[in-house]
Amino acid sequence: MSEAEAAIPEAEQRAVSKFLRRMLPILVLMLLVNQMDRTNVGFVQDELRADVGVSATAYGLGAGLFFIGYALFEVPSNMWLERFGARVWLTRIMITWGAVIVAMCFIHNVWMFYGLRFLLGVAEAGFFPGVLLYFTQWLPDSSRGRASAIFLGGSATAYIVTGPITGALLELHGAGGIAGWRWMFALEGAFSILVGFIAGFFLVSRIQDAKWLTREEKDALNEAVERDKQARDRAPSVSRMKLIFHPQVAVLTAVFFAMALTGYAITFWLPSLVEEVGGLSPFQIGLLSAIPWICAVIAMYTMSHFTDRAPDRRPYLAIALVLSATGTFLATLGSPWFGLAALTLAAVGGKCAATLFWPMAQSGLDLKIAAPGLALVNSLGNLGGFVSPTLFGYLKDTTGSTNGGLYTLSAASILAVLGVAFVRHTNRGERAGSGGAVTVTGEPVAGEVR
């Protein structure tokens, strides 16, 4: 046991361990399903074009509209979570997004596709930061890092399992006279609703309502959480407009935006690129689509082992971004199999970059703006998820190829390398209690922004 752990009261340690055992499994499952429902549309692009008339441009716009709805309602959703409690609000989020996914099996024109993708973003808004806010209500700063790492593992796993599961469901094509993509949306949406109802039985909003904690454990955990809350409340709040023009926040937002462009472009367009191999069943396409993410997750955790104690992460981040740029450029050359290998390199670079980016961003911002600054970087940077699929769709329809989009991603990653040079370096390392959070997948805790 470390000195820090030895200093924690035994009752508090027991309470934290019980929370991790009882609450985290269902939260990880919810996140895995969340990521799957967000990206499953990438596997049915051709089906939507054939059955509904959704062109590549319309597909890209619809895929991106998710992020507009998500960005608009992320902050209000967190406010409602504080009002209604995590049990009610996280369950509501999951059930409603599952209902939207089920509704997508009834799409019959492009406007329904647009509307439902936007509504999916609205429904999902606040889930990820809501769970991390839930951690602040239950866990002291000294225990949140471990909980966040376990929870975020569900996001990494989702990239791997989405392809095979979705591909297997698409094999139901023709069963009952129903298209496979409709089966996929119906069954994955129904599963989301089921998990949402199950979560309603397991989640506990407040420490004092946990029947599996003793009175001593409740008191110890409440005291620790309240102590951290008072420390956060003493930090000054910062206006959103001032943050937007803060030099370091602006640089970090630009770098993360470039990273999001590549990450979401691969997520939404990888299945269609794999399909160009030819002669593959939907399940085989799903399996092959998982390869880049398997390699990326392995590389991500391997690299973090060597860079966690690095005095300066910027050179490593620059290398990861160069790998991403190289992969997206090489994907324009050679056969589809070569393209898959190139995109694997791009995914490795992108995931490793995300692992390096957030710890570096957290340590590079002043404590007084760390929490709201990271939240703003996350919110604005994730709009790359709207831009990249929209751009890819437009270029696919106008040029007959996605090469122009891949060139754009390469250029964006190279520009991000230049941006890394302007990120402030500090030897203070990661700092506890700043209100930010280090993640391995690219999303920090939402902070207070007025």
C-alpha positions in Angstrom: 0.0 0.0 0.0 1.3 3.4 -0.9 1.7 6.3 1.6 -1.2 8.1 0.0 -3.5 5.1 0.3 -2.4 4.5 3.9 -3.4 8.1 4.8 -7.0 7.4 3.6 -9.4 6.3 6.4 -10.2 2.6 6.2 -14.0 3.3 6.1 -13.5 5.5 3.1 -11.4 2.9 1.3 -14.1 0.3 1.9 -16.8 2.6 0.6 -14.8 3.4 -2.6 -14.2 -0.3 -3.2 -17.9 -1.1 -2.9 -18.8 1.7 -5.3 -16.3 0.3 -7.9 -17.6 -3.2 -7.6 -21.3 -2.3 -7.7 -21.6 0.7 -9.9 -18.8 0.6 -12.4 -19.8 -2.6 -14.3 -23.1 -1.2 -15.3 -21.6 2.2 -16.2 -19.0 0.5 -18.4 -21.7 -1.5 -20.1 -23.7 1.7 -20.7 -20.7 3.4 -22.2 -19.9 0.5 -24.5 -23.5 0.5 -25.8 -23.4 4.3 -26.1 -20.3 4.2 -28.4 -21.8 1.4 -30.5 -25.1 3.2 -31.1 -23.3 6.4 -31.9 -21.2 4.8 -34.7 -23.2 1.8 -36.0 -24.5 4.0 -38.9 -21.0 3.6 -40.5 -21.8 0.0 -41.4 -25.0 0.7 -43.3 -24.0 3.5 -45.7 -24.5 1.4 -48.8 -27.8 0.0 -47.6 -29.1 3.5 -46.8 -28.2 4.7 -50.3 -29.9 1.7 -52.0 -33.1 1.5 -49.8 -33.6 5.1 -48.8 -31.7 7.2 -51.3 -29.2 8.6 -48.9 -26.3 9.9 -51.0 -22.7 10.0 -49.7 -23.1 13.8 -49.1 -26.4 13.2 -47.2 -24.8 10.3 -45.2 -21.8 12.5 -44.2 -24.1 15.4 -43.1 -26.4 13.1 -41.2 -23.5 11.4 -39.4 -22.2 14.8 -38.4 -25.5 16.2 -37.3 -25.3 14.0 -34.3 -22.5 16.2 -32.9 -24.5 19.4 -33.4 -27.3 18.1 -31.2 -24.8 16.7 -28.7 -23.0 20.0 -28.4 -26.1 22.1 -28.0 -27.5 20.0 -25.2 -24.4 18.8 -23.3 -24.3 21.5 -20.7 -28.1 21.7 -20.0 -28.1 17.9 -19.7 -25.5 18.1 -16.9 -27.6 20.7 -15.1 -30.6 18.4 -15.2 -28.5 15.5 -13.9 -27.7 17.6 -10.8 -31.4 18.4 -10.4 -32.9 14.9 -10.9 -30.0 12.7 -9.8 -27.8 10.3 -11.8 -30.2 7.3 -11.4 -33.1 9.1 -13.1 -31.2 11.2 -15.6 -28.6 8.6 -16.9 -31.4 6.1 -17.2 -33.5 8.6 -19.1 -30.6 9.4 -21.4 -30.0 5.7 -22.3 -33.7 4.8 -22.8 -34.3 7.8 -25.0 -31.2 7.2 -27.2 -32.3 3.6 -27.5 -35.7 4.7 -28.6 -34.1 6.9 -31.3 -32.0 4.0 -32.5 -35.1 1.8 -32.8 -36.9 4.6 -34.7 -34.0 4.6 -37.2 -35.2 1.2 -38.5 -38.2 3.1 -39.9 -36.2 5.6 -42.0 -37.7 6.0 -45.4 -36.3 9.3 -46.6 -33.2 11.5 -46.1 -35.0 14.0 -43.9 -35.9 11.3 -41.4 -32.2 10.3 -41.4 -31.1 13.9 -40.7 -33.7 14.4 -38.0 -33.0 11.1 -36.2 -29.3 11.6 -36.2 -29.7 15.1 -34.7 -32.2 13.7 -32.1 -29.7 10.9 -31.3 -27.2 13.6 -30.4 -29.8 15.4 -28.3 -30.7 12.2 -26.5 -27.1 11.2 -25.8 -26.0 14.7 -24.7 -24.6 14.7 -21.3 -24.1 11.0 -20.8 -20.3 10.9 -20.8 -19.7 14.1 -18.8 -22.7 13.1 -16.7 -21.1 9.9 -15.6 -17.8 11.8 -14.7 -19.9 14.3 -12.8 -21.5 11.4 -11.0 -18.0 10.3 -10.0 -17.4 13.7 -8.3 -20.6 13.2 -6.3 -19.4 9.8 -5.1 -15.7 9.7 -5.1 -12.9 12.0 -3.7 -10.2 13.3 -6.0 -7.8 10.6 -4.8 -10.1 7.8 -6.1 -11.6 9.3 -9.3 -8.6 8.6 -11.5 -8.9 4.8 -11.0 -12.7 4.9 -11.6 -12.3 7.0 -14.7 -9.7 4.7 -16.2 -11.9 1.7 -15.7 -14.9 3.4 -17.1 -13.1 4.7 -20.1 -11.9 1.2 -20.9 -15.5 0.6 -22.1 -15.0 3.2 -24.8 -11.8 1.6 -26.1 -13.6 -1.8 -26.0 -16.5 -0.4 -28.0 -14.4 0.4 -31.0 -13.3 -3.3 -31.1 -16.7 -5.0 -30.6 -18.9 -2.7 -32.6 -17.9 -4.1 -36.0 -18.3 -7.8 -35.3 -21.6 -7.3 -33.5 -23.1 -4.9 -36.0 -21.9 -7.1 -38.9 -23.5 -10.2 -37.3 -26.8 -8.4 -37.0 -26.7 -7.3 -40.7 -26.5 -11.0 -41.6 -30.2 -11.1 -40.6 -31.0 -9.5 -43.9 -34.2 -10.9 -45.3 -35.4 -12.5 -42.1 -39.2 -11.9 -41.9 -38.9 -9.9 -45.1 -37.0 -7.1 -43.3 -33.7 -5.6 -44.4 -30.6 -6.3 -42.3 -29.9 -2.7 -41.5 -33.4 -2.3 -40.1 -32.9 -5.4 -37.9 -29.6 -3.9 -36.7 -31.1 -0.6 -35.6 -34.1 -2.3 -34.0 -32.1 -4.9 -32.0 -29.3 -2.6 -30.9 -31.8 0.1 -29.9 -33.9 -2.4 -28.0 -30.8 -3.6 -26.2 -30.0 -0.1 -25.2 -33.5 0.4 -23.8 -33.2 -2.9 -21.8 -29.8 -1.8 -20.4 -31.3 1.5 -19.5 -34.1 -0.1 -17.4 -31.6 -2.4 -15.8 -29.4 0.6 -14.8 -32.4 2.1 -13.1 -32.4 -0.7 -10.6 -28.6 -0.6 -9.9 -27.7 3.1 -9.9 -27.8 5.0 -6.7 -27.8 8.8 -6.9 -26.7 9.8 -3.4 -24.3 8.3 -1.0 -26.8 8.3 1.8 -29.2 6.2 -0.2 -26.8 3.3 -0.7 -28.1 0.4 1.4 -24.9 -1.5 0.8 -22.8 1.1 2.7 -22.6 1.1 6.5 -23.3 4.3 8.4 -19.5 4.7 9.1 -18.7 4.2 5.4 -21.4 6.8 4.3 -20.0 9.4 6.8 -16.4 8.9 5.7 -17.2 9.0 2.0 -19.5 12.0 2.4 -16.8 13.9 4.4 -14.2 13.2 1.7 -16.4 14.2 -1.2 -17.6 17.4 0.6 -14.0 18.4 1.4 -13.1 18.2 -2.3 -16.3 20.0 -3.3 -15.4 22.9 -1.0 -11.9 23.1 -2.5 -13.4 23.3 -6.0 -16.0 25.9 -5.0 -13.2 28.2 -3.8 -11.8 28.2 -7.4 -13.0 31.2 -9.4 -15.4 30.6 -12.3 -14.5 31.8 -15.8 -16.7 33.1 -18.5 -16.9 31.1 -21.8 -15.9 34.1 -23.9 -12.8 34.8 -22.0 -11.8 31.1 -22.3 -12.3 31.0 -26.0 -9.7 33.7 -26.5 -7.2 32.3 -23.9 -4.1 31.5 -26.0 -3.5 28.0 -24.5 -7.2 27.0 -24.7 -7.3 28.2 -28.3 -4.2 26.2 -29.3 -5.4 23.1 -27.5 -8.8 23.4 -29.1 -7.2 23.6 -32.6 -5.0 20.5 -31.9 -7.9 18.5 -30.6 -10.2 19.6 -33.5 -7.6 18.2 -35.9 -7.4 14.9 -33.9 -11.2 14.6 -33.9 -11.3 15.1 -37.7 -9.2 12.0 -38.2 -10.8 9.9 -35.4 -14.4 10.4 -36.5 -13.6 10.2 -40.2 -12.1 6.7 -39.7 -15.0 5.7 -37.4 -17.7 6.6 -39.9 -16.0 5.7 -43.2 -13.8 2.7 -42.4 -16.5 0.1 -43.0 -17.2 1.5 -46.5 -13.5 1.5 -47.3 -13.2 -2.1 -46.1 -16.1 -3.1 -48.3 -14.1 -2.1 -51.3 -12.0 -5.2 -50.8 -15.0 -7.1 -52.4 -16.6 -10.4 -51.7 -17.0 -9.9 -48.0 -20.1 -10.6 -45.9 -21.3 -8.0 -43.4 -19.8 -10.0 -40.6 -16.5 -10.2 -42.3 -16.5 -6.4 -42.9 -17.2 -6.0 -39.2 -14.3 -8.2 -38.2 -11.9 -6.4 -40.5 -13.1 -3.0 -39.3 -12.1 -4.0 -35.8 -8.5 -4.6 -36.7 -7.4 -0.9 -36.7 -8.9 -0.4 -33.3 -7.4 -3.6 -31.8 -4.0 -2.4 -32.9 -4.7 1.1 -31.7 -5.8 0.1 -28.2 -2.7 -2.2 -27.8 -0.4 0.6 -29.0 -2.2 3.1 -26.8 -1.7 1.2 -23.6 1.8 0.1 -24.5 2.9 3.6 -25.2 1.3 5.1 -22.1 3.5 2.7 -20.0 6.6 4.4 -21.5 5.4 8.0 -21.6 3.7 8.4 -18.2 6.9 9.5 -16.6 8.2 11.4 -19.6 9.4 14.9 -18.6 7.8 16.4 -21.8 5.0 14.6 -23.8 5.1 17.1 -26.7 7.6 15.2 -28.9 5.7 12.0 -28.4 2.4 13.7 -29.4 4.1 15.1 -32.5 5.3 11.7 -33.5 1.8 10.2 -33.0 0.2 13.0 -35.1 2.8 12.4 -37.9 1.9 8.7 -37.8 -1.8 9.7 -38.2 -1.0 12.0 -41.1 1.2 9.3 -42.8 -1.6 6.7 -42.4 -4.3 8.8 -43.9 -2.0 9.9 -46.8 -0.9 6.3 -47.6 -4.6 5.2 -47.5 -5.0 7.0 -50.9 -2.4 4.7 -52.5 -2.5 1.0 -53.4 -5.2 -1.6 -53.0 -8.0 -1.7 -50.4 -5.9 -4.1 -48.3 -3.1 -1.6 -48.4 -5.6 1.1 -47.5 -6.8 -1.0 -44.5 -3.2 -1.3 -43.3 -2.7 2.5 -43.8 -5.8 3.3 -41.8 -4.6 1.0 -39.1 -1.5 3.2 -38.8 -3.7 6.3 -38.8 -5.9 4.8 -36.0 -2.8 3.9 -33.9 -1.5 7.4 -34.3 -4.8 9.0 -33.4 -5.5 6.9 -30.3 -1.9 7.4 -29.1 -2.3 11.1 -29.6 -5.4 11.2 -27.5 -3.6 9.4 -24.7 -0.9 12.0 -24.7 -3.0 15.0 -25.4 -5.2 15.2 -22.3 -2.6 14.8 -19.6 -0.4 17.3 -21.4 -3.4 19.7 -21.7 -4.3 19.4 -18.1 -0.8 20.0 -16.8 -0.3 22.9 -19.2 -3.3 25.0 -18.1 -3.4 27.2 -15.0 -5.2 25.6 -12.1 -7.9 28.3 -12.1 -9.0 27.6 -15.6 -8.1 23.9 -15.9 -11.6 22.5 -15.4 -13.7 24.9 -17.6 -10.8 25.1 -20.1 -10.7 21.4 -20.7 -14.5 21.2 -20.9 -14.4 23.9 -23.6 -11.6 22.3 -25.6 -13.6 19.0 -25.5 -16.9 20.7 -26.5 -15.5 22.8 -29.4 -12.9 20.2 -30.6 -15.5 17.5 -30.9 -17.2 19.5 -33.6 -14.6 17.9 -35.8 -17.0 15.0 -35.7 -19.4 17.1 -37.7 -17.0 18.5 -40.1 -15.1 15.3 -41.2 -18.0 13.0 -42.2 -19.7 15.9 -43.9 -16.6 16.7 -45.9 -16.0 13.1 -46.8 -19.6 12.7 -48.1 -19.4 15.8 -50.2 -16.1 14.8 -51.7 -17.3 11.3 -52.4 -20.3 12.5 -54.3 -18.5 15.3 -56.3 -15.2 13.5 -57.0 -16.2 9.8 -56.7 -13.4 9.2 -54.2 -12.6 9.9 -50.5 -9.0 10.7 -51.4 -9.5 14.5 -51.1 -10.8 14.0 -47.5 -7.9 11.8 -46.6 -5.5 14.5 -47.9 -7.3 17.0 -45.8 -6.9 14.8 -42.7 -3.2 14.5 -43.4 -2.8 18.2 -43.7 -4.8 18.8 -40.5 -2.6 16.4 -38.5 0.6 18.1 -39.8 -0.8 21.5 -38.8 -1.6 20.0 -35.4 2.1 19.0 -35.1 2.9 22.7 -35.5 0.3 23.6 -32.9 1.9 21.2 -30.4 5.0 23.4 -30.4 2.9 26.2 -29.0 1.4 24.2 -26.2 2.9 25.3 -22.8 5.1 22.7 -21.1 5.3 22.4 -17.4 7.2 19.9 -15.2 4.5 19.9 -12.6 2.9 16.8 -14.1 -0.7 15.8 -13.7 -2.4 17.6 -10.9 -5.1 16.4 -8.6 -7.9 18.6 -7.6 -7.9 20.9 -10.6 -11.3 19.8 -11.7 -9.9 18.3 -15.0 -9.4 14.7 -15.7 -6.8 12.6 -17.5 -8.4 10.2 -19.9 -7.2 7.6 -22.4 -9.8 8.1 -25.0 -10.0 11.8 -25.5 -12.8 13.3 -23.3 -12.2 15.2 -20.0 -14.5 15.9 -17.2 -16.9 18.7 -17.9 -16.1 21.7 -15.8 -17.9 24.9 -14.8 -18.2 27.5 -17.5 -20.5 30.5 -17.2 
